[in-house]
């Protein structure tokens, strides 16, 4: 930095693969801090949009097509109390090919039955939920999940929500990153040993902020570590989404949709908010081609009805966006 309000601007966008070629963009210029930020976001969005459009043209399945959907929040959020067999039958009826498995203590005895039902109904296990406390080495949930995944030789994503203790709030930002990274490192190492990946799950508080998750990932530099981004916990991040989405995109392993309204913490069905369509448009123009989660959290007491409502809302948005290829998959 050569003076107040100036920066030595360097934007290396390397490692982005487009049409089997690696692009490297480098600029060095003395510009204002605001210009520096705007230019960085501009080049990121342009490159991500080009790769996203290219992916649509080269015959890949549409991102928001039915075949790419994952059912999420349908185990504890279901007043029908479906058992594993009934849940798989429900997903077959809805033609949703994947399940992200969220669970509570009462579901532990059903773990084996759940996996068996998914296999017999040809449903892919997209992920396994893990809510861990501050000390992950002694956390019962951590041991329960890893013991089961190892026993069944399951290679899947682990969606990690980490909850810090009260003392965590008194730490500096650097200390918070170090503390959270130590916890995540333990989980990611155990996951790597059994062929699983770990997705940091944004669920409010410090651990749910994208910039903090990026700081953890940058510190650890572990190949099996990424981000699961959830619209249902993005109420305070709506305005910032177009800015930070290109930065989390290289690490994004799953994206869960929901309806959102500015200034409102409630979770709405897709299509009933005032913000999710613009956010979905940002995603659709990007290079993201991972799974798309359809949730039932606070949508409807009956998980099947909630999933149907969210799929109907997604179809409405896809029609507004003109995504004919995705819409055809719902016929």
Rosetta silent file (secondary structure, phi, psi, omega in degrees, C-alpha in Angstrom):
SEQUENCE: XXXXXXXXXXXXXXXXXXXXXXXXXXXXXXXXXXXXXXXXXXXXXXXXXXXXXXXXXXXXXXXXXXXXXXXXXXXXXXXXXXXXXXXXXXXXXXXXXXXXXXXXXXXXXXXXXXXXXXXXXXXXXXXXXXXXXXXXXXXXXXXXXXXXXXXXXXXXXXXXXXXXXXXXXXXXXXXXXXXXXXXXXXXXXXXXXXXXXXXXXXXXXXXXXXXXXXXXXXXXXXXXXXXXXXXXXXXXXXXXXXXXXXXXXXXXXXXXXXXXXXXXXXXXXXXXXXXXXXXXXXXXXXXXXXXXXXXXXXXXXXXXXXXXXXXXXXXXXXXXXXXXXXXXXXX
SCORE:     score description
SCORE:     0.000 S_00000001
   1 L     0.000  125.085 -172.781    0.000    0.000    0.000 S_00000001
   2 L  -102.170   -3.501  179.118    1.606    3.260   -1.115 S_00000001
   3 L  -177.978  165.710 -178.045   -0.726    5.788    0.466 S_00000001
   4 L   -60.997  129.367  178.864   -3.928    6.331    2.394 S_00000001
   5 L    78.882   11.528  178.234   -6.922    4.969    0.503 S_00000001
   6 E  -123.464  158.331  176.529   -4.790    3.151   -2.094 S_00000001
   7 E  -146.651  152.581  174.021   -3.853   -0.480   -2.552 S_00000001
   8 E   -87.104  101.045 -166.931   -1.557   -2.518   -4.744 S_00000001
   9 E   -85.501  122.323  177.705   -4.268   -4.522   -6.485 S_00000001
  10 L  -135.121  118.375  179.627   -3.528   -8.096   -7.449 S_00000001
  11 L  -120.066   93.089  174.341   -6.262  -10.501   -8.535 S_00000001
  12 L   -90.140  110.073  176.026   -4.952  -13.953   -9.412 S_00000001
  13 L  -104.069   82.175 -177.355   -7.865  -16.065  -10.565 S_00000001
  14 L  -112.217  163.872  179.383   -6.057  -19.309  -11.124 S_00000001
  15 L    79.125    7.821  176.066   -7.159  -22.897  -10.935 S_00000001
  16 E   -93.662  118.209 -175.309  -10.489  -22.167  -12.650 S_00000001
  17 E   -95.109  122.620  178.660  -10.996  -24.754  -15.347 S_00000001
  18 E  -135.691  118.954  178.484  -12.976  -23.700  -18.416 S_00000001
  19 L    54.708   42.770  176.911  -13.170  -25.789  -21.588 S_00000001
  20 L    62.868   21.838  176.540  -10.133  -27.800  -20.434 S_00000001
  21 E  -125.477  143.876  177.391   -7.951  -24.685  -20.185 S_00000001
  22 E   -99.919  124.794 -178.882   -6.608  -23.022  -17.049 S_00000001
  23 E   -99.140  141.772  174.934   -6.973  -19.254  -16.953 S_00000001
  24 L  -133.334  117.034 -177.422   -4.741  -16.962  -14.890 S_00000001
  25 L  -112.122  125.604 -179.140   -5.694  -13.297  -14.581 S_00000001
  26 L  -133.163  128.221  176.448   -3.280  -10.842  -12.960 S_00000001
  27 L  -130.315  137.232  173.491   -3.703   -7.064  -12.610 S_00000001
  28 L  -128.648  115.773 -178.289   -1.448   -4.662  -10.762 S_00000001
  29 E  -154.543  152.611  176.932   -2.706   -1.142  -10.429 S_00000001
  30 E   -93.730  108.441 -177.321   -2.920    1.613   -7.875 S_00000001
  31 E  -134.647  168.283  178.481   -6.645    2.148   -7.275 S_00000001
  32 E   -69.816  160.188 -179.488   -8.876    3.222   -4.425 S_00000001
  33 H   -60.461  -40.104  179.562   -9.968    0.621   -1.894 S_00000001
  34 H   -65.359  -42.066  178.828  -13.570    0.803   -3.131 S_00000001
  35 H   -64.369  -37.429  179.346  -12.490    0.353   -6.760 S_00000001
  36 H   -57.833  -47.060 -179.605  -10.291   -2.534   -5.690 S_00000001
  37 H   -64.789  -45.834 -176.612  -13.280   -4.342   -4.197 S_00000001
  38 H   -63.091  -40.425 -179.044  -15.589   -3.604   -7.144 S_00000001
  39 H   -67.135  -41.047 -179.970  -13.094   -4.824   -9.727 S_00000001
  40 H   -61.111  -46.977  179.324  -12.399   -8.029   -7.796 S_00000001
  41 H   -63.798  -39.804 -178.895  -16.107   -8.850   -7.543 S_00000001
  42 H   -58.366  -51.621 -177.753  -16.621   -7.935  -11.227 S_00000001
  43 H   -65.844  -35.924  179.425  -13.989  -10.341  -12.532 S_00000001
  44 H   -64.029  -48.073 -178.175  -15.130  -13.109  -10.168 S_00000001
  45 H   -64.002  -41.858  179.814  -18.778  -12.835  -11.226 S_00000001
  46 H   -59.944  -47.477 -177.474  -17.868  -12.658  -14.934 S_00000001
  47 H   -66.147  -42.158  179.982  -15.715  -15.781  -14.776 S_00000001
  48 H   -66.012  -37.253  179.959  -18.233  -17.746  -12.699 S_00000001
  49 H   -66.551  -41.812  179.863  -21.066  -16.721  -15.051 S_00000001
  50 H   -62.083  -44.967 -179.618  -19.142  -17.801  -18.152 S_00000001
  51 H   -67.946  -33.593  177.878  -18.377  -21.236  -16.712 S_00000001
  52 H   -66.129  -44.399  178.430  -21.990  -21.606  -15.568 S_00000001
  53 H   -64.981  -38.266  179.013  -23.355  -20.816  -19.027 S_00000001
  54 H   -62.724  -40.033  179.901  -20.834  -23.139  -20.606 S_00000001
  55 H   -63.768  -36.222  178.321  -21.975  -25.952  -18.321 S_00000001
  56 H   -68.146  -32.418 -176.674  -25.584  -25.428  -19.441 S_00000001
  57 H   -80.355  -24.109 -171.604  -24.578  -25.603  -23.097 S_00000001
  58 L   -89.658   15.861  171.299  -22.425  -28.714  -22.898 S_00000001
  59 L    91.547    4.251  177.534  -25.302  -31.085  -22.119 S_00000001
  60 L   -68.977  157.880  178.308  -24.992  -31.467  -18.355 S_00000001
  61 L   -63.096  143.712 -178.708  -28.155  -32.016  -16.344 S_00000001
  62 L   -62.752  140.296 -175.395  -29.805  -28.730  -15.327 S_00000001
  63 L   -56.490  -44.229 -175.768  -28.724  -27.500  -11.894 S_00000001
  64 L   -98.476   18.187  176.398  -32.254  -27.055  -10.563 S_00000001
  65 L   -70.450  158.783 -177.645  -33.662  -30.140  -12.261 S_00000001
  66 H   -57.779  -35.307 -176.547  -35.527  -32.747  -10.231 S_00000001
  67 H   -67.483  -12.289 -178.783  -32.666  -35.241  -10.612 S_00000001
  68 H  -104.292    5.424 -176.943  -30.375  -32.894   -8.657 S_00000001
  69 E   -81.393  147.623  176.340  -32.677  -32.389   -5.673 S_00000001
  70 E  -126.397  128.638  175.612  -31.876  -33.496   -2.135 S_00000001
  71 E   -80.609  131.336 -176.755  -34.518  -33.838    0.584 S_00000001
  72 E  -138.929  147.347 -178.199  -33.406  -32.134    3.807 S_00000001
  73 L    61.833   46.208  179.276  -35.071  -31.556    7.202 S_00000001
  74 L  -120.672    1.610  178.820  -37.563  -34.370    6.659 S_00000001
  75 L   -92.923  -63.735  177.203  -36.686  -36.719    9.530 S_00000001
  76 L   -77.606  -20.329 -178.919  -37.378  -34.726   12.742 S_00000001
  77 L   -96.623   66.474 -177.420  -39.588  -32.205   10.884 S_00000001
  78 L  -157.507  108.690 -178.131  -42.442  -34.566   10.082 S_00000001
  79 L   -73.082   -8.956  176.400  -45.623  -34.920   12.115 S_00000001
  80 L   -80.900  -10.508  178.640  -46.341  -38.201   10.316 S_00000001
  81 L    50.094   47.018 -179.677  -43.352  -39.750   12.122 S_00000001
  82 L   -60.093  142.004  173.500  -42.469  -41.791    9.048 S_00000001
  83 L   -85.548  173.418 -177.204  -40.155  -44.711    9.611 S_00000001
  84 H   -54.123  -41.986 -179.760  -37.160  -45.285    7.282 S_00000001
  85 H   -63.867  -45.510 -179.430  -39.156  -47.466    4.889 S_00000001
  86 H   -66.191  -34.779  179.503  -42.001  -44.956    4.658 S_00000001
  87 H   -66.527  -43.065  177.764  -39.570  -42.080    4.191 S_00000001
  88 H   -65.238  -38.378  176.672  -37.889  -43.771    1.234 S_00000001
  89 H   -63.033  -39.302  177.205  -41.286  -44.539   -0.279 S_00000001
  90 H   -60.673  -44.883 -179.238  -42.183  -40.857    0.090 S_00000001
  91 H   -66.739  -37.039  174.845  -39.030  -39.805   -1.757 S_00000001
  92 H   -63.190  -41.926  179.060  -39.726  -42.315   -4.520 S_00000001
  93 H   -61.295  -39.261 -178.697  -43.259  -40.935   -4.861 S_00000001
  94 H   -84.712   -5.233 -178.132  -41.868  -37.387   -5.155 S_00000001
  95 L    58.311   39.430  173.233  -39.084  -38.566   -7.482 S_00000001
  96 L   -99.314  117.483 -168.612  -36.438  -37.002   -5.256 S_00000001
  97 L   -87.143   -2.670 -175.535  -33.327  -39.165   -5.712 S_00000001
  98 E  -139.570  153.175  176.848  -31.254  -38.126   -2.676 S_00000001
  99 E  -130.096  131.032  167.350  -31.585  -37.692    1.070 S_00000001
 100 E   -97.914  119.374 -167.676  -29.535  -35.576    3.455 S_00000001
 101 E   -91.485  106.817  171.818  -30.050  -37.361    6.746 S_00000001
 102 L   -99.185  144.030 -172.341  -30.815  -35.165    9.741 S_00000001
 103 L  -147.438  162.741  172.792  -31.415  -36.968   12.997 S_00000001
 104 L  -127.520  175.782 -174.603  -32.039  -36.638   16.706 S_00000001
 105 H   -54.750  -38.612 -177.414  -31.213  -38.994   19.588 S_00000001
 106 H   -68.129  -13.206 -179.594  -34.422  -40.997   19.127 S_00000001
 107 H   -91.303  -10.227 -176.771  -33.400  -41.833   15.551 S_00000001
 108 H   -55.377  -43.592  178.546  -30.084  -43.492   16.432 S_00000001
 109 H   -63.076  -15.218 -178.420  -31.627  -47.000   16.693 S_00000001
 110 H   -96.056    0.529 -175.729  -32.973  -46.522   13.149 S_00000001
 111 H   -52.398  -51.279 -177.696  -29.643  -45.701   11.485 S_00000001
 112 H   -62.902  -43.395 -179.945  -29.168  -49.155    9.971 S_00000001
 113 H   -62.714  -34.921 -179.751  -32.781  -49.375    8.835 S_00000001
 114 H   -63.765  -46.993 -179.161  -32.462  -45.948    7.190 S_00000001
 115 H   -65.345  -41.467  179.133  -29.463  -46.970    5.100 S_00000001
 116 H   -62.752  -41.056  179.541  -31.058  -50.278    4.155 S_00000001
 117 H   -66.645  -40.683  178.346  -34.274  -48.527    3.070 S_00000001
 118 H   -61.286  -43.928 -179.551  -32.364  -45.989    0.971 S_00000001
 119 H   -64.122  -43.549 -176.871  -30.465  -48.765   -0.803 S_00000001
 120 H   -69.942  -20.870  179.032  -33.557  -50.833   -1.508 S_00000001
 121 L  -104.788    9.015  175.959  -35.314  -47.756   -2.955 S_00000001
 122 L    58.691   43.011  177.468  -32.261  -46.630   -4.973 S_00000001
 123 L  -109.402  132.369 -178.576  -31.931  -43.338   -3.099 S_00000001
 124 E   -81.284  135.346  171.462  -28.499  -41.814   -2.618 S_00000001
 125 E   -81.166  104.858 -177.033  -27.350  -40.800    0.851 S_00000001
 126 E   -76.261  -39.022 -177.133  -26.142  -37.266    0.132 S_00000001
 127 E  -161.574  165.925  177.401  -25.011  -36.405    3.629 S_00000001
 128 E  -126.767  127.545 -176.892  -25.120  -37.221    7.319 S_00000001
 129 E   -73.917  140.177  175.681  -25.878  -34.498    9.859 S_00000001
 130 E  -142.025  109.655  173.214  -23.436  -33.829   12.722 S_00000001
 131 E  -101.475  111.707 -175.564  -24.100  -31.249   15.430 S_00000001
 132 E  -112.725  143.865  175.522  -20.987  -31.107   17.600 S_00000001
 133 L   -82.245 -176.431 -173.251  -20.334  -29.216   20.809 S_00000001
 134 L   -55.835  -48.730 -179.675  -17.255  -27.174   21.670 S_00000001
 135 L   -94.006   92.597 -173.911  -15.051  -30.144   22.622 S_00000001
 136 L   -68.333  -23.178 -177.647  -15.429  -32.404   19.610 S_00000001
 137 L   -71.742  -22.686  179.265  -13.070  -35.052   21.018 S_00000001
 138 L  -114.206    4.878 -176.814  -15.476  -35.916   23.824 S_00000001
 139 L   -73.996  128.680 -177.644  -18.740  -35.135   22.042 S_00000001
 140 H   -65.753  -36.329  179.876  -21.117  -38.117   21.955 S_00000001
 141 H   -62.308  -39.225 -179.670  -22.616  -37.113   18.608 S_00000001
 142 H   -61.252  -48.033 -178.984  -19.189  -37.157   16.967 S_00000001
 143 H   -66.427  -38.285  179.673  -18.459  -40.685   18.152 S_00000001
 144 H   -60.789  -47.317 -176.849  -21.963  -41.881   17.243 S_00000001
 145 H   -67.494  -48.048 -176.387  -21.711  -40.632   13.657 S_00000001
 146 H   -69.409  -35.186  176.821  -18.174  -41.819   12.938 S_00000001
 147 H   -62.167  -42.260 -178.708  -18.711  -45.224   14.512 S_00000001
 148 H   -71.069  -46.556 -179.433  -21.769  -45.765   12.329 S_00000001
 149 H   -60.360  -40.103  179.471  -20.283  -44.441    9.092 S_00000001
 150 H   -68.514  -41.154  179.921  -17.192  -46.589    9.562 S_00000001
 151 H   -60.679  -42.453 -177.506  -19.253  -49.679   10.433 S_00000001
 152 L   -91.093    1.741  179.182  -21.380  -49.336    7.300 S_00000001
 153 L    53.688   47.875 -178.754  -18.435  -48.197    5.151 S_00000001
 154 L   -94.349  126.355  176.682  -20.380  -45.133    4.014 S_00000001
 155 L  -108.563  106.341 -173.179  -18.566  -42.504    1.988 S_00000001
 156 L  -149.272 -178.881  172.605  -20.687  -39.380    2.097 S_00000001
 157 E   -84.653  143.882  172.808  -20.728  -35.723    3.059 S_00000001
 158 E  -111.935  115.786 -179.881  -20.828  -34.819    6.740 S_00000001
 159 E   -90.562  112.383 -169.915  -22.694  -31.564    7.335 S_00000001
 160 E  -103.179  120.787  167.436  -21.088  -30.063   10.414 S_00000001
 161 E  -109.570  118.615 -178.842  -22.678  -27.560   12.770 S_00000001
 162 E  -108.731  128.403 -179.873  -20.233  -26.632   15.538 S_00000001
 163 L  -111.070  118.658 -178.697  -21.472  -24.874   18.675 S_00000001
 164 L   -80.390  164.176  176.956  -18.877  -23.011   20.739 S_00000001
 165 L   -83.160  178.043 -176.275  -18.967  -22.536   24.505 S_00000001
 166 H   -65.069  -34.318 -178.224  -19.736  -19.243   26.290 S_00000001
 167 H   -66.516  -21.084 -177.995  -16.062  -18.334   26.692 S_00000001
 168 H   -57.225  -36.955 -176.692  -15.642  -18.352   22.919 S_00000001
 169 H   -65.830  -19.941 -179.330  -17.299  -14.946   22.630 S_00000001
 170 H   -85.462   -6.211 -176.863  -14.553  -13.353   24.721 S_00000001
 171 L   -80.217  159.278  171.465  -11.811  -14.396   22.290 S_00000001
 172 L   -73.206  166.489  178.884  -10.239  -12.238   19.606 S_00000001
 173 H   -59.452  -42.808  179.398  -11.104  -12.999   15.976 S_00000001
 174 H   -62.046  -41.009  179.080   -7.739  -14.711   15.482 S_00000001
 175 H   -68.024  -36.259  177.542   -8.286  -16.858   18.575 S_00000001
 176 H   -63.337  -44.190  178.517  -11.792  -17.748   17.403 S_00000001
 177 H   -61.845  -44.055  179.681  -10.482  -18.911   14.035 S_00000001
 178 H   -61.859  -44.785 -177.959   -7.773  -20.983   15.739 S_00000001
 179 H   -64.999  -48.010  179.588  -10.246  -22.558   18.175 S_00000001
 180 H   -64.926  -39.964 -179.822  -12.835  -23.392   15.524 S_00000001
 181 H   -62.892  -38.617  178.126  -10.145  -24.665   13.142 S_00000001
 182 H   -62.224  -40.644  177.998   -8.821  -27.056   15.774 S_00000001
 183 H   -67.144  -45.226 -178.725  -12.305  -28.519   16.206 S_00000001
 184 H   -66.407  -37.844  179.011  -12.910  -28.761   12.461 S_00000001
 185 H   -57.215  -44.373  179.996   -9.461  -30.278   11.867 S_00000001
 186 H   -60.457  -46.070 -179.821  -10.298  -33.173   14.197 S_00000001
 187 H   -64.867  -45.871 -176.134  -13.601  -33.838   12.392 S_00000001
 188 H   -66.371  -36.846  177.669  -12.101  -33.501    8.906 S_00000001
 189 H   -64.751  -43.987  178.225   -9.187  -35.823    9.696 S_00000001
 190 H   -65.435  -36.565  178.103  -11.525  -38.531   10.956 S_00000001
 191 H   -65.706  -43.519 -179.387  -13.726  -38.012    7.900 S_00000001
 192 H   -61.049  -35.209 -177.861  -10.778  -38.283    5.518 S_00000001
 193 H   -64.921  -23.090  179.389   -9.749  -41.564    7.121 S_00000001
 194 L  -114.981   15.402  174.336  -13.055  -43.155    6.054 S_00000001
 195 L    78.473   26.296 -179.727  -13.370  -41.412    2.690 S_00000001
 196 L  -109.692  157.859  173.800  -15.867  -38.710    3.693 S_00000001
 197 E  -108.082  160.261 -178.416  -15.964  -34.968    3.099 S_00000001
 198 E  -122.030  130.451  175.655  -17.010  -32.303    5.612 S_00000001
 199 E  -112.871  122.730  176.798  -19.225  -29.310    4.874 S_00000001
 200 E   -72.558  125.060 -168.935  -19.274  -26.373    7.301 S_00000001
 201 E  -102.886  118.803 -179.524  -22.958  -25.662    7.890 S_00000001
 202 L   -77.955  113.228 -178.585  -24.093  -22.054    8.340 S_00000001
 203 L  -137.565   59.918  176.144  -26.497  -21.999   11.280 S_00000001
 204 L    66.601 -177.074  179.830  -26.307  -18.459   12.647 S_00000001
 205 L    53.910 -168.747 -173.231  -23.786  -17.127   15.209 S_00000001
 206 H   -60.789  -44.755 -176.272  -20.056  -16.859   14.502 S_00000001
 207 H   -67.201  -19.885 -178.389  -19.658  -20.281   12.888 S_00000001
 208 H   -89.451    0.409  178.949  -22.507  -19.518   10.479 S_00000001
 209 L   -86.119  126.681 -177.466  -20.840  -16.486    8.896 S_00000001
 210 H   -53.821  -41.076 -178.830  -19.340  -17.248    5.452 S_00000001
 211 H   -64.554  -34.499  177.540  -16.228  -15.134    6.057 S_00000001
 212 H   -71.423  -38.108  176.298  -15.483  -17.039    9.257 S_00000001
 213 H   -64.550  -40.571  176.809  -15.954  -20.365    7.484 S_00000001
 214 H   -62.859  -36.731  178.500  -13.604  -19.204    4.729 S_00000001
 215 H   -64.539  -39.020  177.379  -11.032  -18.245    7.374 S_00000001
 216 H   -64.700  -46.250 -179.156  -11.215  -21.772    8.837 S_00000001
 217 H   -63.179  -42.042  179.473  -10.851  -23.370    5.403 S_00000001
 218 H   -64.576  -37.722 -179.677   -7.917  -21.124    4.502 S_00000001
 219 H   -68.775  -41.460 -174.368   -6.156  -21.953    7.749 S_00000001
 220 H   -83.727  -37.028 -179.340   -6.610  -25.716    7.445 S_00000001
 221 L    50.563   49.220  179.782   -6.190  -26.170    3.679 S_00000001
 222 L  -102.317  133.828 -173.155   -7.705  -29.656    3.835 S_00000001
 223 L   -67.913  -23.603 -176.310   -8.889  -31.223    0.581 S_00000001
 224 L  -101.378   25.524 -176.862  -11.993  -32.840    2.085 S_00000001
 225 E  -119.981  130.232 -179.867  -13.334  -29.622    3.651 S_00000001
 226 E  -147.916 -158.106 -175.690  -15.989  -27.369    2.128 S_00000001
 227 E  -129.175  137.752  168.821  -19.145  -25.356    2.782 S_00000001
 228 E  -108.974  116.456 -177.955  -22.850  -26.196    2.876 S_00000001
 229 E  -103.777  133.368 -173.668  -24.800  -22.972    2.374 S_00000001
 230 E  -120.098  119.038  174.625  -28.370  -22.744    3.639 S_00000001
 231 H   -61.964  -32.366 -176.148  -30.919  -20.137    2.586 S_00000001
 232 H   -68.734   -7.632  174.420  -32.975  -21.068    5.677 S_00000001
 233 H  -125.869   28.217 -175.353  -30.241  -19.547    7.871 S_00000001
 234 L  -111.833   17.076 -174.570  -29.349  -16.633    5.573 S_00000001
 235 L   -56.891  -34.286 -178.498  -31.856  -14.053    6.810 S_00000001
 236 L   -93.832    6.823 -176.195  -29.093  -11.670    7.898 S_00000001
 237 L  -120.938    7.743 -174.756  -26.958  -12.283    4.797 S_00000001
 238 L   -57.707  -51.373 -175.844  -29.434  -11.499    2.002 S_00000001
 239 L   -64.204  -32.403 -175.851  -27.958   -8.141    0.997 S_00000001
 240 L   -85.945  -10.193 -171.489  -24.382   -9.469    1.059 S_00000001
 241 H   -54.983  -47.539 -179.141  -25.110  -12.661   -0.896 S_00000001
 242 H   -61.410  -25.469 -179.453  -24.102  -11.410   -4.395 S_00000001
 243 H   -80.635  -46.127 -173.562  -20.773  -10.229   -2.961 S_00000001
 244 H   -89.996  -16.538 -178.166  -19.701  -13.262   -0.941 S_00000001
 245 H   -58.138  -44.344  177.645  -21.206  -16.050   -3.079 S_00000001
 246 H   -60.026  -25.500 -179.127  -18.336  -15.963   -5.636 S_00000001
 247 H   -80.732  -31.732  177.104  -15.898  -16.322   -2.731 S_00000001
 248 H   -86.646  -16.145 -175.125  -17.547  -19.370   -1.196 S_00000001
 249 H   -53.450  -44.207 -179.663  -18.263  -20.942   -4.595 S_00000001
 250 L   -62.413  -16.953 -176.827  -14.907  -22.769   -4.953 S_00000001
 251 L  -109.789   -0.630 -171.901  -15.621  -24.500   -1.622 S_00000001
 252 E   -76.691  123.320  179.808  -19.367  -25.085   -2.000 S_00000001
 253 E  -112.307  -11.817  176.953  -20.405  -28.749   -1.780 S_00000001
 254 E  -163.579  150.563 -179.708  -24.170  -28.300   -1.248 S_00000001
 255 E  -137.093  122.518 -178.922  -26.795  -25.551   -1.392 S_00000001
 256 E  -108.566  130.380 -173.877  -30.145  -25.688    0.431 S_00000001
 257 E   -96.987  154.528  174.099  -33.016  -23.444   -0.688 S_00000001
 258 L  -163.745  167.060  174.987  -35.786  -21.697    1.260 S_00000001
 259 E   -85.743  140.332 -176.495  -38.010  -18.646    1.030 S_00000001
 260 E  -135.569  143.879  172.641  -36.650  -15.431    2.567 S_00000001
 261 E  -127.156  134.638 -179.463  -37.987  -11.971    3.334 S_00000001
 262 L   -59.241  133.301  178.346  -35.769   -9.008    4.149 S_00000001
 263 L    75.754   12.802 -176.050  -35.924   -8.069    7.829 S_00000001
 264 E  -131.814  125.937 -177.757  -37.818  -11.253    8.733 S_00000001
 265 E   -85.291   -5.829 -177.977  -36.291  -14.270   10.493 S_00000001
 266 E   -70.576  149.169  175.944  -39.125  -16.606    9.510 S_00000001
 267 E   -96.710  120.573 -177.688  -38.470  -19.406    7.001 S_00000001
 268 E  -104.505  158.870  170.796  -40.942  -19.274    4.098 S_00000001
 269 L   -61.947  150.549  177.399  -41.703  -21.789    1.351 S_00000001
 270 L   -58.174  133.862 -179.933  -39.693  -21.198   -1.808 S_00000001
 271 L    94.190   -9.973  179.707  -41.446  -18.616   -3.972 S_00000001
 272 L  -106.450    0.872  176.123  -43.237  -16.917   -1.065 S_00000001
 273 L   -95.197 -174.937  178.228  -40.329  -14.722   -0.011 S_00000001
 274 L  -116.270    8.720 -173.515  -39.024  -11.518   -1.555 S_00000001
 275 L  -130.577  -27.571 -171.129  -35.353  -12.428   -1.850 S_00000001
 276 H   -66.289  -29.243 -179.725  -34.766  -16.057   -2.826 S_00000001
 277 H   -64.094  -43.549  178.115  -35.484  -15.555   -6.538 S_00000001
 278 H   -64.426  -38.493  179.481  -32.656  -13.038   -6.892 S_00000001
 279 H   -67.826  -40.622  177.485  -30.336  -15.311   -4.899 S_00000001
 280 H   -64.570  -36.364  177.413  -31.264  -18.320   -7.026 S_00000001
 281 H   -62.531  -39.769  176.911  -30.577  -16.242  -10.143 S_00000001
 282 H   -60.697  -44.982 -179.321  -27.062  -15.529   -8.843 S_00000001
 283 H   -64.700  -42.684 -175.763  -26.493  -19.244   -8.304 S_00000001
 284 H   -64.047  -26.917 -179.614  -27.907  -20.213  -11.707 S_00000001
 285 L   -88.653   -1.954 -176.234  -25.424  -17.928  -13.492 S_00000001
 286 L   -94.740 -178.308  178.710  -22.461  -19.347  -11.588 S_00000001
 287 L   -85.919    1.092 -177.587  -20.295  -22.422  -12.104 S_00000001
 288 L   -64.661  130.569  178.179  -21.958  -24.275   -9.224 S_00000001
 289 L  -137.545   26.740  178.376  -23.188  -27.715  -10.255 S_00000001
 290 L   -86.690 -172.051 -177.894  -23.541  -29.454   -6.888 S_00000001
 291 E   -68.026  152.132  178.588  -26.673  -30.771   -5.157 S_00000001
 292 E  -117.881  117.161 -178.575  -29.702  -28.564   -4.443 S_00000001
 293 E   -86.255  135.998  173.101  -31.475  -29.152   -1.155 S_00000001
 294 E  -112.697  119.524 -170.653  -35.258  -28.875   -0.778 S_00000001
 295 E  -106.996  167.457  173.860  -36.138  -28.539    2.900 S_00000001
 296 L  -124.672   13.266  179.777  -39.187  -28.919    5.112 S_00000001
 297 L   -64.780  117.781  178.130  -38.081  -26.876    8.133 S_00000001
 298 L    61.255   16.791  178.965  -41.118  -24.800    9.200 S_00000001
 299 L   -87.527  -54.354  178.092  -42.755  -25.358    5.788 S_00000001
 300 L  -154.219  145.738  178.384  -45.499  -27.826    6.714 S_00000001
 301 L   -56.903  -34.687  178.322  -45.975  -30.295    9.591 S_00000001
 302 L   -89.028  119.277 -175.660  -46.173  -33.113    7.035 S_00000001
 303 H   -58.093  -38.829 -178.262  -42.761  -33.538    5.384 S_00000001
 304 H   -65.135  -43.331  178.930  -44.254  -34.714    2.094 S_00000001
 305 H   -64.330  -41.497  179.375  -46.532  -31.673    1.826 S_00000001
 306 H   -62.052  -41.934  177.704  -43.633  -29.375    2.713 S_00000001
 307 H   -65.291  -41.010  178.617  -41.420  -30.832   -0.004 S_00000001
 308 H   -62.843  -40.564  179.222  -44.239  -30.542   -2.543 S_00000001
 309 H   -62.935  -42.699 -178.502  -44.785  -26.885   -1.609 S_00000001
 310 H   -72.100  -34.574  175.247  -41.106  -26.069   -2.034 S_00000001
 311 H   -67.004  -38.529  177.891  -40.832  -27.885   -5.354 S_00000001
 312 H   -64.261  -41.496  178.095  -43.889  -25.985   -6.615 S_00000001
 313 H   -65.580  -38.562  177.771  -42.316  -22.703   -5.511 S_00000001
 314 H   -64.719  -41.329  177.823  -39.031  -23.581   -7.175 S_00000001
 315 H   -60.152  -39.217  179.064  -40.839  -24.353  -10.436 S_00000001
 316 H   -62.872  -42.490  179.256  -42.486  -20.927  -10.301 S_00000001
 317 H   -67.708  -40.869  178.670  -39.105  -19.246   -9.912 S_00000001
 318 H   -61.195  -35.878  176.644  -37.579  -21.337  -12.687 S_00000001
 319 H   -65.523  -40.727  177.561  -40.394  -20.184  -14.975 S_00000001
 320 H   -63.337  -36.683 -177.809  -39.628  -16.557  -14.102 S_00000001
 321 H   -83.461   -7.955  179.018  -35.948  -17.163  -14.842 S_00000001
 322 L    74.361   28.307 -179.558  -36.720  -18.926  -18.122 S_00000001
 323 L   -88.464   78.977 -175.760  -34.966  -22.171  -17.172 S_00000001
 324 H   -65.940  -36.909 -178.465  -36.887  -24.410  -19.547 S_00000001
 325 H   -62.033  -43.923  178.700  -34.451  -27.328  -19.289 S_00000001
 326 H   -67.368  -41.218 -177.582  -34.912  -27.574  -15.530 S_00000001
 327 H   -60.865  -36.035 -178.734  -38.691  -27.141  -15.781 S_00000001
 328 H   -63.353  -23.928 -178.548  -39.005  -30.085  -18.166 S_00000001
 329 L   -73.756  -12.468 -179.409  -37.630  -32.424  -15.508 S_00000001
 330 L   -98.366   -1.122 -179.224  -40.738  -31.805  -13.392 S_00000001
 331 L   -68.963    0.000    0.000  -43.230  -32.801  -16.120 S_00000001
